[in-house]
Amino acid sequence: MLAEGLSVGSKGRLRILGINSTTCGSGGWQGGALRTVGEFCVAALCGLAAASGAQQPAGDPAPASIASGSIHGVVVDRDGEVYEGAHISLTGASISGSDAVLETTSGSDGRFNFAGVPPGAFKLTIDSTGFATQIVNGTLRPGESFETDEIVLTMNTATSEVQVTASREEIAKEELKQEESQRVLGVIPNFYVVYAPNAPPLSPKQKFHLAFRSLIDPVTFLGVGTSSALEQATNSLSGYGQGAQGYAKRYGAGYADGFVNTMIGAGILASWWKQDPRYFQKGTGSIRSRALYAIAMSVVCKGDNGHWQTNYSGIVGGLAAGGISNLYYPASSRAGVGLTFENALIGTGEGAIQNLIQEFIIRRLTPHVPNYGAAKQ
């Protein structure tokens, strides 16, 4: 007999509703009623558990990971040329705390990139020596590849004011001191190269000083001595003969070549025609643009007025040095007019090769050069 319910009597006796307990023996209660109560309790508990499970709301699914994105762009100067070496920092509350900063620099194509950036508001700070700091604010959405507008660097007003206050000759004097300390591998003179952007022109006195300084450098004497030894070993300029006397003549001729070329081209004519004899490293832009610039600088120079012009002082200086060398070269080695011009063309080609090496390699081998940023001519 199935129980219809449970109740407790006035004397605390358990009663099964629908069963007359007075008519049941103890064996009947324990054998039938007790089993029925146990089954009911189990069923009730199972029902409550089922009901509880049915009413329990399903747990929220694990939140999906938020996709990170990237932020990238290009830095240019006011002329629209790509700018290498600009410092870019990225800040934002979503970047592992509001105080975290990610940093990079613009590459040779002017571009920069931040990958794996969490979505949210961000701020880019772009700066470089001599230029005003640029700020870019934005919001990165999940998984977005954010391309900023072209970032244009402008000259720093404060820097311009300082340059106006100081005289050009004073600034040039400080720049000249830096150039005279430039040595490849800390040894070989590298005086005729400018790495500072917007370096002022040299005065005539400073041009002669730089020429004389390069001619009396110990490494210059050592270089002439080495080349003279090679000439004697190959019997070049055979009219000088061999032995100590032959070596001395070759040494004198070699030093005279450099002296005449430097003093006439980089001193006398550069002062007369108001041209700068130094090489101004470009240091920014594509490899192709920098290579073309270096090659062009073998026949082009910067005038004292800041404008680019044909390098008359260098070209005529080379021709003059070739012509004067006929006064002290042995008769068998003297060059006619045609050969003098041919040698000048060869010298121009060699100058283009030297400029390419200067543009791409020498600065890395020259210690203690200040970090001016990417120079723009």
DOFI-285216 format. One record per residue (C-alpha): residue in three letters; x, y, z. Coordinates in pm, whole numbers, padded with zeros to 5 digits, always signed. Layout:
// residues N
AlaXYZ;...
END
This chain:
// residues 377
Met+00000+00000+00000;Leu+00150+00335-00107;Ala+00165+00609+00152;Glu-00020+00930+00073;Gly+00172+01139+00329;Leu+00350+01153+00664;Ser+00234+01310+00993;Val+00325+01301+01359;Gly+00050+01214+01609;Ser-00020+01385+01937;Lys+00197+01137+02125;Gly+00483+01181+01888;Arg+00407+00857+01704;Leu+00483+00853+01335;Arg+00169+00798+01132;Ile+00140+00707+00768;Leu-00154+00888+00626;Gly-00407+00645+00487;Ile-00290+00360+00718;Asn-00449+00271+01049;Ser-00147+00222+01272;Thr-00351+00051+01547;Thr-00432-00238+01321;Cys-00078-00301+01214;Gly+00155-00517+01415;Ser+00506-00420+01490;Gly+00627-00646+01218;Gly+00389-00490+00969;Trp+00502-00136+01059;Gln+00865-00217+01034;Gly+00836-00445+00738;Gly+00586-00249+00534;Ala+00539+00103+00666;Leu+00911+00160+00740;Arg+01011+00049+00396;Thr+00743+00270+00244;Val+00862+00568+00445;Gly+01225+00505+00335;Glu+01123+00484-00027;Phe+00921+00801+00006;Cys+01207+00987+00170;Val+01447+00880-00104;Ala+01195+00982-00371;Ala+01134+01315-00198;Leu+01503+01391-00173;Cys+01558+01295-00536;Gly+01266+01516-00636;Leu+01403+01809-00440;Ala+01746+01759-00596;Ala+01593+01741-00942;Ala+01385+02049-00877;Ser+01685+02230-00739;Gly+01887+02130-01044;Ala+01610+02243-01275;Gln+01585+02579-01102;Gln+01967+02631-01081;Pro+02063+02878-01356;Ala+02330+02758-01590;Gly+02671+02897-01508;Asp+02797+03179-01727;Pro+03033+03054-01996;Ala+03401+03145-01958;Pro+03454+03482-02112;Ala+03622+03473-02453;Ser+03972+03621-02472;Ile+03977+03978-02603;Ala+04166+04004-02931;Ser+04462+04242-02927;Gly+04543+04473-03218;Ser+04827+04675-03364;Ile+04912+05044-03408;His+05137+05164-03687;Gly+05212+05469-03899;Val+05480+05671-04080;Val+05684+05973-03969;Val+05789+06238-04223;Asp+05953+06579-04212;Arg+05794+06901-04330;Asp+05914+06833-04687;Gly+05730+06500-04693;Glu+06049+06290-04678;Val+06034+05980-04456;Tyr+06215+06034-04126;Glu+06432+05765-03967;Gly+06520+05754-03598;Ala+06220+05937-03446;His+06138+05812-03095;Ile+05779+05689-03048;Ser+05629+05591-02711;Leu+05287+05429-02660;Thr+05089+05469-02338;Gly+04737+05368-02235;Ala+04540+05240-01937;Ser+04495+04901-02106;Ile+04870+04841-02144;Ser+04933+04657-01814;Gly+04865+04966-01607;Ser+04853+05337-01674;Asp+05226+05382-01606;Ala+05341+05124-01865;Val+05517+05258-02176;Leu+05602+05080-02502;Glu+05880+05239-02709;Thr+06023+05208-03061;Thr+06188+05421-03332;Ser+06092+05486-03692;Gly+06283+05275-03944;Ser+06463+05370-04266;Asp+06124+05392-04440;Gly+05990+05618-04163;Arg+05746+05353-04039;Phe+05686+05223-03687;Asn+05469+04942-03549;Phe+05336+04827-03214;Ala+05197+04470-03220;Gly+04988+04285-02959;Val+04832+04601-02817;Pro+04526+04552-02590;Pro+04216+04739-02709;Gly+04127+05070-02548;Ala+04229+05434-02545;Phe+04596+05508-02622;Lys+04839+05796-02671;Leu+05140+05811-02905;Thr+05423+06057-02830;Ile+05665+06127-03117;Asp+05982+06329-03063;Ser+06329+06382-03206;Thr+06611+06623-03131;Gly+06544+06966-03277;Phe+06177+06894-03352;Ala+05857+06973-03165;Thr+05694+06679-02985;Gln+05386+06539-03162;Ile+05093+06373-02979;Val+04844+06130-03134;Asn+04542+06007-02933;Gly+04306+05731-03038;Thr+04105+05425-02941;Leu+04199+05075-03053;Arg+03913+04827-03105;Pro+03959+04450-03048;Gly+04157+04294-03332;Glu+04195+04627-03514;Ser+04499+04726-03722;Phe+04512+05099-03650;Glu+04696+05315-03908;Thr+04762+05671-03788;Asp+04755+05971-04015;Glu+05093+06075-04154;Ile+05290+06225-03863;Val+05474+06541-03971;Leu+05767+06666-03761;Thr+05811+07041-03737;Met+06111+07239-03615;Asn+06125+07314-03245;Thr+06061+07686-03192;Ala+06286+07696-02885;Thr+06575+07545-03081;Ser+06533+07801-03359;Glu+06542+08083-03104;Val+06868+07956-02953;Gln+07031+07940-03296;Val+06925+08298-03368;Thr+07070+08418-03038;Ala+07413+08258-03091;Ser+07626+08378-03382;Arg+07678+08144-03675;Glu+08054+08158-03627;Glu+08024+08047-03263;Ile+07802+07754-03357;Ala+08036+07663-03645;Lys+08332+07675-03405;Glu+08169+07420-03174;Glu+08073+07202-03469;Leu+08432+07217-03597;Lys+08561+07094-03261;Gln+08332+06795-03287;Glu+08448+06718-03641;Glu+08813+06731-03540;Ser+08744+06460-03279;Gln+08584+06225-03532;Arg+08807+05926-03606;Val+08711+05598-03770;Leu+08776+05317-03523;Gly+08912+05592-03300;Val+09223+05631-03523;Ile+09165+05743-03886;Pro+09070+06112-03927;Asn+08711+06173-04038;Phe+08717+06552-04022;Tyr+08534+06642-04343;Val+08198+06482-04257;Val+07902+06659-04094;Tyr+07647+06457-03896;Ala+07469+06745-03723;Pro+07150+06865-03896;Asn+07146+07228-04009;Ala+07516+07282-03932;Pro+07619+07640-04019;Pro+07882+07708-04290;Leu+08246+07759-04207;Ser+08421+08093-04231;Pro+08724+08118-04465;Lys+08952+08104-04161;Gln+08781+07785-04040;Lys+08810+07625-04386;Phe+09186+07682-04391;His+09213+07563-04031;Leu+09034+07236-04112;Ala+09250+07181-04421;Phe+09574+07242-04231;Arg+09455+07025-03939;Ser+09395+06728-04168;Leu+09732+06771-04343;Ile+09940+06766-04024;Asp+09762+06474-03861;Pro+10002+06186-03778;Val+09777+05938-03958;Thr+09808+06146-04275;Phe+10189+06117-04266;Leu+10159+05743-04197;Gly+09919+05697-04488;Val+10150+05877-04732;Gly+10440+05667-04610;Thr+10248+05345-04666;Ser+10135+05439-05018;Ser+10490+05550-05107;Ala+10626+05213-04995;Leu+10373+05034-05215;Glu+10466+05254-05511;Gln+10833+05173-05463;Ala+10758+04802-05431;Thr+10569+04807-05764;Asn+10822+05053-05916;Ser+10548+05308-05977;Leu+10689+05650-06077;Ser+10997+05461-06191;Gly+11176+05785-06272;Tyr+11236+05834-05902;Gly+11449+05521-05886;Gln+11487+05292-05585;Gly+11655+05305-05248;Ala+11609+05567-04978;Gln+11634+05852-05230;Gly+11362+05703-05447;Tyr+11137+05648-05146;Ala+11191+06006-05026;Lys+11094+06143-05369;Arg+10781+05931-05379;Tyr+10695+06038-05026;Gly+10739+06405-05112;Ala+10532+06373-05429;Gly+10253+06188-05246;Tyr+10235+06445-04968;Ala+10248+06730-05220;Asp+09951+06581-05409;Gly+09738+06580-05096;Phe+09860+06920-04980;Val+09790+07096-05312;Asn+09453+06928-05361;Thr+09334+07003-05007;Met+09463+07359-04980;Ile+09340+07466-05324;Gly+09009+07278-05334;Ala+08903+07287-04967;Gly+09080+07608-04870;Ile+09144+07869-05140;Leu+08866+07794-05391;Ala+08610+07694-05128;Ser+08662+08032-04960;Trp+08663+08222-05288;Trp+08344+08063-05426;Lys+08182+08043-05081;Gln+08132+07666-05091;Asp+08144+07411-04810;Pro+08406+07137-04870;Arg+08250+06895-04620;Tyr+08023+06595-04681;Phe+07681+06630-04514;Gln+07546+06285-04431;Lys+07182+06248-04530;Gly+07118+05966-04284;Thr+06744+05931-04358;Gly+06516+05810-04635;Ser+06523+05497-04850;Ile+06846+05322-04942;Arg+06802+05430-05303;Ser+06755+05798-05218;Arg+07056+05797-04988;Ala+07274+05623-05247;Leu+07177+05873-05518;Tyr+07245+06156-05276;Ala+07594+06023-05193;Ile+07685+05982-05562;Ala+07558+06331-05646;Met+07767+06481-05366;Ser+08082+06395-05565;Val+07998+06685-05801;Val+07754+06884-05581;Cys+07819+07073-05258;Lys+07636+07300-05017;Gly+07705+07669-05061;Asp+07765+07901-04769;Asn+07416+08039-04846;Gly+07267+07696-04766;His+07178+07612-05129;Trp+07305+07312-05322;Gln+07531+07396-05619;Thr+07792+07248-05850;Asn+08111+07173-05659;Tyr+08335+07400-05865;Ser+08596+07426-05590;Gly+08640+07049-05565;Ile+08641+06987-05941;Val+08878+07272-06030;Gly+09093+07193-05726;Gly+09143+06838-05852;Leu+09236+06959-06199;Ala+09477+07216-06055;Ala+09645+06955-05837;Gly+09687+06726-06139;Gly+09842+07005-06343;Ile+10077+07118-06067;Ser+10197+06761-06010;Asn+10370+06780-06351;Leu+10619+07019-06191;Tyr+10763+06752-05959;Tyr+10669+06418-06117;Pro+10944+06247-06323;Ala+10922+06321-06694;Ser+10810+05967-06775;Ser+10513+05999-06539;Arg+10389+06347-06624;Ala+10034+06370-06753;Gly+09924+06576-07050;Val+09605+06780-07056;Gly+09397+06484-07169;Leu+09534+06254-06902;Thr+09486+06524-06638;Phe+09113+06544-06719;Glu+09094+06164-06730;Asn+09252+06141-06385;Ala+09007+06406-06260;Leu+08713+06194-06380;Ile+08861+05890-06209;Gly+08900+06096-05894;Thr+08532+06196-05915;Gly+08431+05830-05936;Glu+08650+05746-05639;Gly+08486+06034-05450;Ala+08140+05888-05520;Ile+08251+05553-05377;Gln+08393+05722-05069;Asn+08065+05910-05019;Leu+07867+05585-05035;Ile+08090+05437-04766;Gln+08047+05754-04560;Glu+07669+05751-04596;Phe+07610+05391-04492;Ile+07910+05263-04295;Ile+08156+05514-04149;Arg+07932+05668-03883;Arg+07885+05327-03723;Leu+08263+05294-03698;Thr+08317+05643-03560;Pro+08286+05655-03178;His+08172+05952-02972;Val+07950+06106-03242;Pro+07658+06280-03066;Asn+07310+06141-03133;Tyr+07170+06423-03343;Gly+06882+06206-03472;Ala+06842+06155-03844;Ala+07003+06444-04025;Lys+06793+06617-04287;Gln+06956+06828-04553;
END
